[in-house]
Amino acid sequence: MSNYVKVVWRDISGVDSANNSSAWFTQEQLLKKGIELYNQEYFSVGEIVVETNEFIILAATTDNDKEEPLYSDLSMIPKAVIIRIEKL
């Protein structure tokens, strides 16, 4: 049985225009851009090796040592941006 999961999350994004051609936006333009950015989903795959009330630490690589495993390729993901976690 695998301990690996797929974590689907949202990124915190800066708002800019195409080719940085404009620094000024109307409220309507910002709403449209915000919805577009909010609907983008990202994902990471690995094993959750640390979990707190605020965040998880995901490891994509382990040495599989049964006594005291070592982990690498790590990501700290705040729980506030996690959409869902799927078991693989």
C-alpha positions as protocol buffer text, in pm:
chain_id: "A"
residue {
  index: 1
  type: MET
  ca { x: 0 y: 0 z: 0 }
}
residue {
  index: 2
  type: SER
  ca { x: 137 y: 338 z: -101 }
}
residue {
  index: 3
  type: ASN
  ca { x: 171 y: 631 z: 139 }
}
residue {
  index: 4
  type: TYR
  ca { x: 189 y: 868 z: -155 }
}
residue {
  index: 5
  type: VAL
  ca { x: -66 y: 1141 z: -209 }
}
residue {
  index: 6
  type: LYS
  ca { x: -151 y: 1404 z: -465 }
}
residue {
  index: 7
  type: VAL
  ca { x: -195 y: 1745 z: -302 }
}
residue {
  index: 8
  type: VAL
  ca { x: -404 y: 1987 z: -509 }
}
residue {
  index: 9
  type: TRP
  ca { x: -350 y: 2352 z: -409 }
}
residue {
  index: 10
  type: ARG
  ca { x: -388 y: 2715 z: -514 }
}
residue {
  index: 11
  type: ASP
  ca { x: -93 y: 2947 z: -553 }
}
residue {
  index: 12
  type: ILE
  ca { x: -72 y: 3301 z: -424 }
}
residue {
  index: 13
  type: SER
  ca { x: -34 y: 3513 z: -737 }
}
residue {
  index: 14
  type: GLY
  ca { x: 65 y: 3862 z: -828 }
}
residue {
  index: 15
  type: VAL
  ca { x: -167 y: 4044 z: -1068 }
}
residue {
  index: 16
  type: ASP
  ca { x: -20 y: 4191 z: -1384 }
}
residue {
  index: 17
  type: SER
  ca { x: -131 y: 4263 z: -1737 }
}
residue {
  index: 18
  type: ALA
  ca { x: -23 y: 4091 z: -2056 }
}
residue {
  index: 19
  type: ASN
  ca { x: 343 y: 4176 z: -2121 }
}
residue {
  index: 20
  type: ASN
  ca { x: 329 y: 4410 z: -1818 }
}
residue {
  index: 21
  type: SER
  ca { x: 181 y: 4670 z: -2052 }
}
residue {
  index: 22
  type: SER
  ca { x: -35 y: 4829 z: -1781 }
}
residue {
  index: 23
  type: ALA
  ca { x: -5 y: 4888 z: -1408 }
}
residue {
  index: 24
  type: TRP
  ca { x: -361 y: 5020 z: -1378 }
}
residue {
  index: 25
  type: PHE
  ca { x: -680 y: 4812 z: -1366 }
}
residue {
  index: 26
  type: THR
  ca { x: -1049 y: 4875 z: -1317 }
}
residue {
  index: 27
  type: GLN
  ca { x: -1230 y: 4685 z: -1042 }
}
residue {
  index: 28
  type: GLU
  ca { x: -1408 y: 4477 z: -1310 }
}
residue {
  index: 29
  type: GLN
  ca { x: -1076 y: 4386 z: -1474 }
}
residue {
  index: 30
  type: LEU
  ca { x: -934 y: 4285 z: -1135 }
}
residue {
  index: 31
  type: LEU
  ca { x: -1234 y: 4066 z: -1056 }
}
residue {
  index: 32
  type: LYS
  ca { x: -1198 y: 3888 z: -1391 }
}
residue {
  index: 33
  type: LYS
  ca { x: -823 y: 3838 z: -1341 }
}
residue {
  index: 34
  type: GLY
  ca { x: -875 y: 3725 z: -980 }
}
residue {
  index: 35
  type: ILE
  ca { x: -1129 y: 3461 z: -1084 }
}
residue {
  index: 36
  type: GLU
  ca { x: -893 y: 3338 z: -1357 }
}
residue {
  index: 37
  type: LEU
  ca { x: -600 y: 3308 z: -1113 }
}
residue {
  index: 38
  type: TYR
  ca { x: -815 y: 3154 z: -837 }
}
residue {
  index: 39
  type: ASN
  ca { x: -939 y: 2879 z: -1068 }
}
residue {
  index: 40
  type: GLN
  ca { x: -587 y: 2762 z: -1152 }
}
residue {
  index: 41
  type: GLU
  ca { x: -502 y: 2444 z: -962 }
}
residue {
  index: 42
  type: TYR
  ca { x: -152 y: 2311 z: -902 }
}
residue {
  index: 43
  type: PHE
  ca { x: -51 y: 1975 z: -764 }
}
residue {
  index: 44
  type: SER
  ca { x: 240 y: 1806 z: -593 }
}
residue {
  index: 45
  type: VAL
  ca { x: 292 y: 1433 z: -539 }
}
residue {
  index: 46
  type: GLY
  ca { x: 478 y: 1272 z: -252 }
}
residue {
  index: 47
  type: GLU
  ca { x: 453 y: 1144 z: 103 }
}
residue {
  index: 48
  type: ILE
  ca { x: 331 y: 1367 z: 384 }
}
residue {
  index: 49
  type: VAL
  ca { x: 613 y: 1342 z: 641 }
}
residue {
  index: 50
  type: VAL
  ca { x: 509 y: 1631 z: 868 }
}
residue {
  index: 51
  type: GLU
  ca { x: 159 y: 1760 z: 937 }
}
residue {
  index: 52
  type: THR
  ca { x: 60 y: 2041 z: 1174 }
}
residue {
  index: 53
  type: ASN
  ca { x: -261 y: 2241 z: 1207 }
}
residue {
  index: 54
  type: GLU
  ca { x: -109 y: 2503 z: 975 }
}
residue {
  index: 55
  type: PHE
  ca { x: 92 y: 2316 z: 709 }
}
residue {
  index: 56
  type: ILE
  ca { x: 219 y: 1989 z: 566 }
}
residue {
  index: 57
  type: ILE
  ca { x: 565 y: 1896 z: 447 }
}
residue {
  index: 58
  type: LEU
  ca { x: 559 y: 1674 z: 141 }
}
residue {
  index: 59
  type: ALA
  ca { x: 858 y: 1464 z: 36 }
}
residue {
  index: 60
  type: ALA
  ca { x: 887 y: 1347 z: -324 }
}
residue {
  index: 61
  type: THR
  ca { x: 1190 y: 1128 z: -248 }
}
residue {
  index: 62
  type: THR
  ca { x: 1291 y: 897 z: 38 }
}
residue {
  index: 63
  type: ASP
  ca { x: 1571 y: 649 z: 92 }
}
residue {
  index: 64
  type: ASN
  ca { x: 1319 y: 388 z: 222 }
}
residue {
  index: 65
  type: ASP
  ca { x: 1522 y: 319 z: 537 }
}
residue {
  index: 66
  type: LYS
  ca { x: 1276 y: 139 z: 768 }
}
residue {
  index: 67
  type: GLU
  ca { x: 1446 y: 253 z: 1092 }
}
residue {
  index: 68
  type: GLU
  ca { x: 1512 y: 622 z: 1023 }
}
residue {
  index: 69
  type: PRO
  ca { x: 1423 y: 728 z: 668 }
}
residue {
  index: 70
  type: LEU
  ca { x: 1576 y: 1034 z: 505 }
}
residue {
  index: 71
  type: TYR
  ca { x: 1367 y: 1262 z: 284 }
}
residue {
  index: 72
  type: SER
  ca { x: 1444 y: 1496 z: -6 }
}
residue {
  index: 73
  type: ASP
  ca { x: 1267 y: 1709 z: -270 }
}
residue {
  index: 74
  type: LEU
  ca { x: 1053 y: 1870 z: 1 }
}
residue {
  index: 75
  type: SER
  ca { x: 765 y: 2117 z: -17 }
}
residue {
  index: 76
  type: MET
  ca { x: 599 y: 2302 z: 271 }
}
residue {
  index: 77
  type: ILE
  ca { x: 237 y: 2369 z: 175 }
}
residue {
  index: 78
  type: PRO
  ca { x: 16 y: 2586 z: 398 }
}
residue {
  index: 79
  type: LYS
  ca { x: -316 y: 2415 z: 468 }
}
residue {
  index: 80
  type: ALA
  ca { x: -498 y: 2739 z: 382 }
}
residue {
  index: 81
  type: VAL
  ca { x: -413 y: 2689 z: 11 }
}
residue {
  index: 82
  type: ILE
  ca { x: -485 y: 2314 z: -9 }
}
residue {
  index: 83
  type: ILE
  ca { x: -798 y: 2225 z: -206 }
}
residue {
  index: 84
  type: ARG
  ca { x: -785 y: 1850 z: -150 }
}
residue {
  index: 85
  type: ILE
  ca { x: -553 y: 1559 z: -82 }
}
residue {
  index: 86
  type: GLU
  ca { x: -598 y: 1240 z: -286 }
}
residue {
  index: 87
  type: LYS
  ca { x: -448 y: 904 z: -183 }
}
residue {
  index: 88
  type: LEU
  ca { x: -260 y: 730 z: -462 }
}
